[in-house]
């Protein structure tokens, strides 16, 4: 009798919960995918559905990630999995329930134990090995036509009651609309981060998008440029030039972001980035400059390794400065750029050509005053284009990537 009660769901009031679940989903205001997934799993459990594992998936607007899968389990909570754009061509996906859903199936259910067990997908065998007893997949069709999946899995000895799955199925339209709102927020945030950087994207999302708005801050300023790239690009096909630029930019942006910097702009083959600080002349200023110098060293080493064996290596120079900048929106009425401007930015750009003297990394006296590095060499007084008085410059010579 116990198993029969769970199969029909009569003892659990699933019929009465259908409308309640849909109404709750339509009032849900969470926009973080992980919080949304955990909240839905919790609501199902509160309604008497013995969920052990719950997943949803949706597309993004990111150059590396095609689909995000959010997994919730009773033991581990929320885990986010980023899947590449080529995910749908992998053998694992092609032999999965999600491939069936993407081809138009409204859903499927698999018993994982007992005489009714159907372990025809690798994920079914994997879940059965983890003690799962029942697995169901529901199709979620978004407004733009793409189809994604939602799964529920249980370890209850009797599996899911048919009425419990009917309750979830009835709530799929409401859940789809709620998840699509989460997806829209997430995709917009990811797209802004890709084009603006994480910090600038956050500021824009919070409302700092009025032309001329922004803030003054102190920062370590990074500029980076390639040597002889103009002539090289004249000799190579555009596609090859693009591939080289992507490889170069990757080797710059990854260390900058890893050490707390923010890439703001690509200008041809040049890169502008900042390492914000709370206040100049204090420990925070020294830490920001130290992070910028560490990132610069890593870029130089990585580029040297990438250049080995290349007929025409890409040679670069990095300039480091520190000062006050205006960080905000500049541009026309219908086209803005979130960037930094100010005399310190101009001076950093003027420093970079000094890399032609030999060092792959050059820095201003102000930046030099914030760091302690035994490899720093004094380049003496130097005349910078557009700067009236000579300035004191310093460098770090890196023989493995001679900038001359």
DOLUM-994722 format. One line per field, with one value per residue (C-alpha): residue number from 1; residue in three letters; x, y, z. Coordinates in nm, 4 decimals, always signed. Layout:
BEGIN
resi: (NUM:...);
resn: (ALA:...);
xx: (X:...);
yy: (Y:...);
zz: (Z:...);
END
This chain:
BEGIN
resi: (1:2:3:4:5:6:7:8:9:10:11:12:13:14:15:16:17:18:19:20:21:22:23:24:25:26:27:28:29:30:31:32:33:34:35:36:37:38:39:40:41:42:43:44:45:46:47:48:49:50:51:52:53:54:55:56:57:58:59:60:61:62:63:64:65:66:67:68:69:70:71:72:73:74:75:76:77:78:79:80:81:82:83:84:85:86:87:88:89:90:91:92:93:94:95:96:97:98:99:100:101:102:103:104:105:106:107:108:109:110:111:112:113:114:115:116:117:118:119:120:121:122:123:124:125:126:127:128:129:130:131:132:133:134:135:136:137:138:139:140:141:142:143:144:145:146:147:148:149:150:151:152:153:154:155:156:157:158:159:160:161:162:163:164:165:166:167:168:169:170:171:172:173:174:175:176:177:178:179:180:181:182:183:184:185:186:187:188:189:190:191:192:193:194:195:196:197:198:199:200:201:202:203:204:205:206:207:208:209:210:211:212:213:214:215:216:217:218:219:220:221:222:223:224:225:226:227:228:229:230:231:232:233:234:235:236:237:238:239:240:241:242:243:244:245:246:247:248:249:250:251:252:253:254:255:256:257:258:259:260:261:262:263:264:265:266:267:268:269:270:271:272:273:274:275:276:277:278:279:280:281:282:283:284:285:286:287:288:289:290:291:292:293:294:295:296:297:298:299:300:301:302:303:304:305:306:307:308:309:310:311:312:313:314:315:316:317:318:319:320:321:322:323:324:325:326:327:328:329:330:331:332:333:334:335:336:337:338:339:340:341:342:343:344:345:346:347:348:349:350:351:352:353:354:355:356:357:358:359:360:361:362:363:364:365:366:367:368:369:370:371:372:373:374:375:376:377:378:379:380:381:382:383:384:385:386:387:388:389:390:391:392:393:394:395:396:397:398:399:400:401:402:403:404);
resn: (UNK:UNK:UNK:UNK:UNK:UNK:UNK:UNK:UNK:UNK:UNK:UNK:UNK:UNK:UNK:UNK:UNK:UNK:UNK:UNK:UNK:UNK:UNK:UNK:UNK:UNK:UNK:UNK:UNK:UNK:UNK:UNK:UNK:UNK:UNK:UNK:UNK:UNK:UNK:UNK:UNK:UNK:UNK:UNK:UNK:UNK:UNK:UNK:UNK:UNK:UNK:UNK:UNK:UNK:UNK:UNK:UNK:UNK:UNK:UNK:UNK:UNK:UNK:UNK:UNK:UNK:UNK:UNK:UNK:UNK:UNK:UNK:UNK:UNK:UNK:UNK:UNK:UNK:UNK:UNK:UNK:UNK:UNK:UNK:UNK:UNK:UNK:UNK:UNK:UNK:UNK:UNK:UNK:UNK:UNK:UNK:UNK:UNK:UNK:UNK:UNK:UNK:UNK:UNK:UNK:UNK:UNK:UNK:UNK:UNK:UNK:UNK:UNK:UNK:UNK:UNK:UNK:UNK:UNK:UNK:UNK:UNK:UNK:UNK:UNK:UNK:UNK:UNK:UNK:UNK:UNK:UNK:UNK:UNK:UNK:UNK:UNK:UNK:UNK:UNK:UNK:UNK:UNK:UNK:UNK:UNK:UNK:UNK:UNK:UNK:UNK:UNK:UNK:UNK:UNK:UNK:UNK:UNK:UNK:UNK:UNK:UNK:UNK:UNK:UNK:UNK:UNK:UNK:UNK:UNK:UNK:UNK:UNK:UNK:UNK:UNK:UNK:UNK:UNK:UNK:UNK:UNK:UNK:UNK:UNK:UNK:UNK:UNK:UNK:UNK:UNK:UNK:UNK:UNK:UNK:UNK:UNK:UNK:UNK:UNK:UNK:UNK:UNK:UNK:UNK:UNK:UNK:UNK:UNK:UNK:UNK:UNK:UNK:UNK:UNK:UNK:UNK:UNK:UNK:UNK:UNK:UNK:UNK:UNK:UNK:UNK:UNK:UNK:UNK:UNK:UNK:UNK:UNK:UNK:UNK:UNK:UNK:UNK:UNK:UNK:UNK:UNK:UNK:UNK:UNK:UNK:UNK:UNK:UNK:UNK:UNK:UNK:UNK:UNK:UNK:UNK:UNK:UNK:UNK:UNK:UNK:UNK:UNK:UNK:UNK:UNK:UNK:UNK:UNK:UNK:UNK:UNK:UNK:UNK:UNK:UNK:UNK:UNK:UNK:UNK:UNK:UNK:UNK:UNK:UNK:UNK:UNK:UNK:UNK:UNK:UNK:UNK:UNK:UNK:UNK:UNK:UNK:UNK:UNK:UNK:UNK:UNK:UNK:UNK:UNK:UNK:UNK:UNK:UNK:UNK:UNK:UNK:UNK:UNK:UNK:UNK:UNK:UNK:UNK:UNK:UNK:UNK:UNK:UNK:UNK:UNK:UNK:UNK:UNK:UNK:UNK:UNK:UNK:UNK:UNK:UNK:UNK:UNK:UNK:UNK:UNK:UNK:UNK:UNK:UNK:UNK:UNK:UNK:UNK:UNK:UNK:UNK:UNK:UNK:UNK:UNK:UNK:UNK:UNK:UNK:UNK:UNK:UNK:UNK:UNK:UNK:UNK:UNK:UNK:UNK:UNK:UNK:UNK:UNK:UNK:UNK:UNK:UNK:UNK:UNK:UNK:UNK:UNK:UNK:UNK:UNK:UNK:UNK:UNK:UNK:UNK:UNK:UNK:UNK:UNK:UNK:UNK:UNK:UNK:UNK:UNK:UNK:UNK:UNK);
xx: (+0.0000:+0.2844:+0.4190:+0.0695:+0.0199:+0.3422:+0.2534:-0.0871:+0.0150:-0.3298:-0.1824:+0.0391:-0.2012:-0.0080:-0.3258:-0.3834:-0.0184:-0.0228:-0.1669:+0.0262:+0.3582:+0.2864:+0.1687:+0.4821:+0.7090:+0.5458:+0.6131:+0.9740:+1.2079:+1.5479:+1.7894:+2.0961:+2.0831:+2.2178:+1.9735:+1.6867:+1.7771:+1.8123:+1.4835:+1.2894:+1.4434:+1.3506:+0.9950:+0.9510:+1.0798:+0.8443:+0.5570:+0.6448:+0.8484:+1.1535:+1.4072:+1.7690:+1.9132:+1.7727:+1.9157:+1.8286:+2.0189:+2.0077:+2.2175:+2.4506:+2.5965:+2.9618:+3.2418:+3.3570:+3.0430:+2.7470:+2.5222:+2.5236:+2.4039:+2.3071:+2.3127:+2.1636:+2.2052:+2.0973:+2.4589:+2.6527:+2.4031:+2.4550:+2.7279:+2.7553:+2.8921:+2.9943:+2.9690:+3.1468:+2.9729:+3.0818:+2.9065:+2.6274:+2.8782:+3.0322:+2.9526:+2.8335:+2.5709:+2.4638:+2.3971:+2.2046:+1.8428:+1.9223:+1.9885:+1.6455:+1.4901:+1.6690:+1.5203:+1.1666:+1.0725:+0.8468:+1.0292:+1.1174:+1.1293:+1.3594:+1.3215:+1.6715:+1.6095:+1.3891:+1.2249:+1.1223:+1.4774:+1.5770:+1.9432:+1.9729:+2.1691:+2.5112:+2.3671:+2.1086:+2.3775:+2.5803:+2.2868:+2.1867:+2.5394:+2.4980:+2.1842:+1.9189:+1.5901:+1.3953:+1.4895:+1.2679:+1.3490:+1.1168:+1.1555:+1.1682:+1.1023:+1.2212:+1.0705:+1.3482:+1.2739:+1.5670:+1.4884:+1.6589:+1.6072:+1.5126:+1.5747:+1.4613:+1.6131:+1.5266:+1.6746:+1.3407:+1.2858:+0.9517:+1.0758:+0.8515:+0.4760:+0.3086:+0.1057:+0.4252:+0.5631:+0.2246:+0.2443:+0.5893:+0.4784:+0.1832:+0.4229:+0.6666:+0.5216:+0.5541:+0.8985:+1.0106:+0.9063:+1.0771:+1.3952:+1.3957:+1.3993:+1.6946:+1.8655:+1.8091:+1.9683:+2.2562:+2.3222:+2.3108:+2.5540:+2.7917:+2.7757:+2.8504:+3.1413:+3.2875:+3.2730:+3.3248:+3.5051:+3.3585:+3.3821:+3.2572:+2.9745:+2.8680:+2.8626:+2.6557:+2.4060:+2.3748:+2.2772:+2.6022:+2.5399:+2.4703:+2.7139:+2.9776:+2.9073:+3.1886:+3.4322:+3.7878:+4.0167:+4.3833:+4.5155:+4.8180:+4.7885:+4.8970:+4.9503:+5.0798:+5.1646:+5.3233:+5.6404:+5.6208:+5.2687:+5.1500:+5.3980:+5.3330:+4.9573:+5.0161:+5.1892:+4.9419:+4.5777:+4.3194:+4.2129:+4.5693:+4.6161:+4.3001:+4.4171:+4.7526:+4.5817:+4.3505:+4.6491:+4.8340:+4.5335:+4.4660:+4.8202:+4.7736:+4.4213:+4.4436:+4.7368:+4.5899:+4.2560:+4.4208:+4.6056:+4.3098:+4.3416:+4.0703:+4.1206:+3.9321:+4.0159:+4.1771:+4.3045:+4.4351:+4.7081:+4.7327:+4.5790:+4.4755:+4.4154:+4.4042:+4.4694:+4.2504:+4.3698:+4.1883:+4.4369:+4.7817:+5.0943:+4.9560:+4.9870:+4.6956:+4.8842:+5.1938:+4.9855:+4.8124:+5.1464:+5.2983:+5.0080:+5.0471:+5.4214:+5.3666:+5.1124:+5.3528:+5.6279:+5.3924:+5.2881:+5.6494:+5.7357:+5.4223:+5.4788:+5.8394:+5.7268:+5.4594:+5.7123:+5.9554:+5.9721:+5.7738:+5.9257:+5.8007:+5.7636:+5.5334:+5.7410:+5.5737:+5.6358:+5.4537:+5.4410:+5.3401:+5.2392:+5.0344:+4.8101:+4.4593:+4.2152:+3.8509:+3.6732:+3.3394:+3.1301:+3.2514:+3.1215:+2.8327:+2.4604:+2.4006:+2.7466:+2.9365:+3.2643:+3.3335:+3.7027:+3.9641:+4.0927:+4.3356:+4.6927:+4.8194:+4.6707:+4.8353:+5.1706:+5.1470:+5.0859:+5.3851:+5.6070:+5.5473:+5.7675:+6.0662:+6.0528:+6.2403:+6.5435:+6.5592:+6.3448:+6.0230:+5.8742:+5.9160:+5.7741:+5.7489:+5.9295:+5.5940:+5.5334:+5.8941:+5.8366:+5.5621:+5.7512:+6.0631:+6.2241:+6.5924:+6.5697:+6.4659:+6.7172:+6.7406:+6.6873:+6.7640:+6.5869:+6.3778:+6.1870:+5.8284:+5.6321:+5.3923:+5.5423:+5.7332:+5.9832:+6.1993:+6.0888:+6.2781:+6.2064:+6.2914:+6.2757:+6.3070:+6.5127:+6.3903:+6.6442:+6.4007:+6.1798:+6.4071:+6.1887:+6.4449);
yy: (+0.0000:+0.2410:+0.2094:+0.2506:+0.5723:+0.7137:+0.6133:+0.7832:+1.0751:+1.0810:+1.0981:+1.3921:+1.6451:+1.6874:+1.7799:+2.0749:+2.1764:+2.2183:+2.5689:+2.6698:+2.5726:+2.7641:+3.0712:+3.0636:+3.0366:+3.3389:+3.5522:+3.4366:+3.7362:+3.5686:+3.6488:+3.4448:+3.1017:+2.9147:+3.0759:+3.0110:+2.6428:+2.5887:+2.7684:+2.5545:+2.2338:+2.3413:+2.4215:+2.0793:+1.9089:+2.1185:+2.0010:+1.6410:+1.5550:+1.3542:+1.5365:+1.4355:+1.5945:+1.8843:+2.0535:+2.3303:+2.4583:+2.7599:+2.9422:+3.2370:+3.5223:+3.4428:+3.3675:+3.0559:+2.9248:+2.8114:+2.6542:+2.6830:+2.3842:+2.4414:+2.1275:+2.1063:+1.8009:+1.7417:+1.6816:+1.9499:+2.2253:+2.4212:+2.3517:+2.5521:+2.3880:+2.5957:+2.4042:+2.5124:+2.6036:+2.2671:+2.0743:+1.9571:+1.7832:+1.5723:+1.1984:+1.2459:+1.5010:+1.3112:+1.0049:+1.1935:+1.2773:+1.6431:+1.5540:+1.3903:+1.7039:+1.9309:+1.7276:+1.7970:+1.5378:+1.6840:+1.4858:+1.1392:+0.9276:+0.6431:+0.4015:+0.3272:+0.0198:-0.2866:-0.4782:-0.1532:-0.0159:+0.1380:+0.2359:+0.3280:+0.6537:+0.6884:+0.9411:+0.6830:+0.4274:+0.6908:+0.7976:+0.4372:+0.3705:+0.6644:+0.5140:+0.6972:+0.5170:+0.7456:+1.0136:+1.2488:+1.5150:+1.7990:+2.0136:+2.3925:+2.5853:+2.9449:+3.2348:+3.2402:+2.8776:+2.7018:+2.4052:+2.3213:+2.0595:+2.0390:+1.7144:+1.5725:+1.2633:+1.0800:+0.8115:+0.7247:+0.3461:+0.3930:+0.6546:+0.9487:+0.9372:+0.9784:+1.2654:+1.4402:+1.4354:+1.5522:+1.8481:+1.9399:+1.8973:+2.1312:+2.3934:+2.3723:+2.6783:+2.8945:+2.7543:+2.8196:+3.1869:+3.2320:+3.0618:+3.2641:+3.5811:+3.4453:+3.3565:+3.7080:+3.8712:+3.6254:+3.6543:+4.0347:+4.0413:+3.8023:+4.0035:+4.3292:+4.1667:+4.0415:+4.3833:+4.6138:+4.4102:+4.2771:+4.5956:+4.8303:+4.5875:+4.5848:+4.9643:+4.9865:+4.7267:+4.9268:+5.2342:+5.4194:+5.4572:+5.8311:+6.0091:+6.1934:+5.9960:+5.8183:+5.8483:+5.9581:+5.6850:+5.6055:+5.3099:+5.1383:+5.1914:+4.9318:+4.9841:+4.7192:+4.7316:+4.5131:+4.6017:+4.6019:+4.4653:+4.7136:+4.5919:+4.2285:+4.2705:+4.4236:+4.1026:+3.8515:+3.7656:+3.9244:+3.5866:+3.5013:+3.8460:+3.8001:+3.4627:+3.6120:+3.9002:+3.6627:+3.4562:+3.7689:+3.9238:+3.5984:+3.5972:+3.9523:+3.9478:+3.6223:+3.7326:+4.0833:+3.9467:+3.6766:+3.9439:+4.1733:+4.4046:+4.5138:+4.5253:+4.8292:+4.8636:+4.7089:+4.9758:+4.7971:+4.5813:+4.7872:+4.7035:+4.9450:+4.8098:+4.9338:+4.7896:+5.0054:+5.1042:+5.2426:+5.5216:+5.6258:+5.6027:+5.3314:+4.9551:+4.9236:+5.1305:+4.9143:+4.5989:+4.7230:+4.8095:+4.4793:+4.2919:+4.4899:+4.4156:+4.0458:+4.0263:+4.2063:+3.9566:+3.6659:+3.8134:+3.8528:+3.4952:+3.3526:+3.5483:+3.4316:+3.0693:+3.1221:+3.2861:+2.9948:+2.8413:+3.1192:+3.2598:+3.6064:+3.6341:+3.8930:+4.1342:+4.3537:+4.6318:+4.7012:+5.0390:+5.0792:+5.4039:+5.5108:+5.8094:+5.9491:+5.8741:+5.9443:+5.6095:+5.6321:+5.7008:+5.9121:+5.9343:+6.0500:+6.0545:+5.7047:+5.5447:+5.5372:+5.3884:+5.2962:+5.3727:+5.5782:+5.9174:+6.1674:+6.2891:+5.9708:+5.7588:+5.9789:+5.9551:+5.5754:+5.5609:+5.7887:+5.5636:+5.2482:+5.3484:+5.3478:+4.9673:+5.0176:+5.0957:+4.7308:+4.6492:+4.4637:+4.6363:+5.0079:+5.2092:+5.5638:+5.6970:+5.7120:+5.3432:+5.2606:+5.4222:+5.1706:+4.8485:+4.6751:+4.4590:+4.3732:+4.3507:+4.7136:+4.9199:+5.2988:+5.4317:+5.7887:+6.1020:+6.0446:+6.2786:+6.1631:+6.2763:+6.5526:+6.5943:+6.9200:+6.8152:+6.4994:+6.2241:+5.9596:+5.6099:+5.2601:+4.9184:+4.5458:+4.3820:+4.0421:+3.8871:+3.6108:+3.8623:+4.1384:+4.4380:+4.6095);
zz: (+0.0000:+0.0764:-0.2783:-0.4255:-0.2277:-0.3624:-0.7211:-0.7139:-0.4955:-0.3332:+0.0138:-0.0651:-0.2185:-0.5434:-0.7307:-0.4997:-0.5316:-0.9118:-0.9152:-0.6043:-0.7611:-1.0835:-0.8912:-0.6744:-0.9797:-1.1439:-0.8352:-0.7944:-0.8278:-0.7955:-1.0805:-0.9784:-1.1492:-0.8468:-0.6050:-0.8460:-0.8834:-0.5085:-0.4433:-0.6922:-0.5553:-0.2035:-0.3061:-0.4649:-0.1530:+0.0612:-0.1632:-0.0837:-0.3946:-0.2780:-0.4946:-0.4454:-0.7598:-0.9649:-1.2758:-1.5209:-1.8228:-2.0522:-2.3123:-2.2513:-2.4542:-2.3897:-2.6379:-2.4526:-2.2819:-2.4893:-2.2246:-1.8466:-1.6446:-1.2811:-1.0659:-0.7173:-0.4949:-0.1386:-0.0304:-0.2192:-0.2910:-0.6143:-0.8693:-1.1937:-1.5070:-1.8084:-2.1357:-2.4523:-2.7764:-2.9181:-2.6396:-2.8678:-3.0928:-2.8158:-2.7888:-2.4297:-2.5335:-2.8444:-2.6259:-2.3590:-2.2781:-2.3540:-2.7163:-2.7287:-2.5786:-2.8251:-3.1118:-2.9930:-2.7295:-2.4567:-2.1898:-2.0727:-1.7604:-1.6638:-1.3749:-1.2514:-1.0317:-1.0245:-1.3090:-1.4826:-1.4906:-1.8247:-1.8319:-2.1992:-2.1434:-1.9766:-1.7303:-1.6228:-1.5479:-1.3647:-1.1485:-1.0760:-0.9538:-0.7145:-0.5631:-0.7661:-0.8320:-1.0681:-1.3216:-1.5237:-1.7840:-1.8861:-2.1975:-2.1496:-2.4709:-2.4522:-2.6440:-2.9047:-2.9930:-2.8277:-2.6079:-2.2817:-2.0161:-1.6502:-1.4633:-1.1300:-0.9704:-0.6499:-0.4280:-0.2682:-0.2787:-0.4566:-0.6994:-0.7926:-0.7603:-1.0979:-0.9540:-0.8392:-1.1925:-1.3219:-1.0818:-1.2100:-1.5707:-1.5136:-1.3722:-1.6679:-1.8517:-1.5400:-1.4624:-1.8215:-1.8037:-1.4663:-1.5820:-1.9035:-1.6939:-1.4965:-1.8250:-1.9612:-1.6565:-1.6613:-2.0350:-2.0219:-1.7318:-1.9080:-2.2313:-2.0498:-1.8669:-2.1935:-2.3582:-2.0601:-1.7953:-1.4714:-1.2644:-1.5364:-1.6174:-1.2538:-1.2444:-1.5620:-1.4350:-1.1121:-1.3144:-1.3829:-1.7564:-1.7878:-2.0197:-1.8192:-1.5008:-1.3251:-1.0398:-0.9726:-0.8461:-0.8046:-0.9969:-1.1367:-1.5125:-1.7648:-2.1370:-2.3721:-2.7426:-3.0074:-3.1978:-3.5777:-3.5895:-3.8515:-4.1112:-4.0170:-4.0609:-4.4048:-4.5130:-4.3658:-4.4487:-4.2145:-4.0742:-3.9744:-3.8230:-3.6175:-3.4892:-3.3850:-3.2075:-3.0211:-2.9056:-2.7933:-2.6173:-2.4342:-2.2984:-2.1762:-2.0350:-1.8383:-1.6137:-1.5751:-1.4558:-1.2434:-1.0463:-0.9911:-1.2898:-1.5286:-1.9043:-2.0324:-2.3971:-2.7037:-2.9413:-3.2493:-3.0993:-2.7782:-2.4414:-2.1661:-1.8163:-1.4586:-1.1127:-0.8833:-0.5370:-0.2351:-0.1673:-0.2972:-0.0867:+0.1411:+0.1451:-0.0979:-0.3552:-0.3188:-0.3523:-0.6678:-0.8298:-0.7207:-0.8806:-1.2018:-1.2165:-1.1433:-1.4249:-1.6598:-1.5835:-1.6500:-1.9833:-2.0902:-1.9957:-2.1609:-2.4812:-2.4924:-2.4665:-2.7339:-2.9674:-2.9618:-3.3062:-3.4743:-3.7929:-3.7069:-3.3275:-3.1768:-2.9699:-2.7124:-2.4676:-2.1399:-1.9645:-1.5995:-1.4321:-1.1306:-1.0729:-1.0580:-1.3400:-1.4221:-1.4501:-1.6221:-1.9316:-2.2220:-2.5762:-2.7886:-2.7073:-2.8447:-2.8217:-2.4925:-2.3788:-2.0157:-1.9777:-1.7923:-1.8975:-1.7484:-1.7598:-1.5927:-1.8735:-2.1374:-1.9593:-1.9440:-2.3189:-2.3783:-2.1664:-2.3693:-2.6714:-2.4315:-2.4569:-2.7859:-2.5687:-2.4697:-2.1641:-2.2307:-1.9232:-1.8462:-1.5580:-1.4331:-1.1260:-0.9461:-1.0125:-0.9210:-0.5822:-0.5044:-0.5835:-0.4613:-0.7296:-0.7630:-1.1443:-1.1959:-1.3928:-1.4149:-1.7689:-1.6669:-1.7858:-2.0978:-2.3266:-2.3863:-2.6890:-2.5933:-2.2429:-2.1916:-1.9240:-1.9308:-1.6944:-1.5025:-1.6315:-1.5143:-1.6750:-1.6271:-1.8931:-2.0119:-2.2515:-2.3514:-2.5292:-2.6545:-2.7405:-2.9595);
END
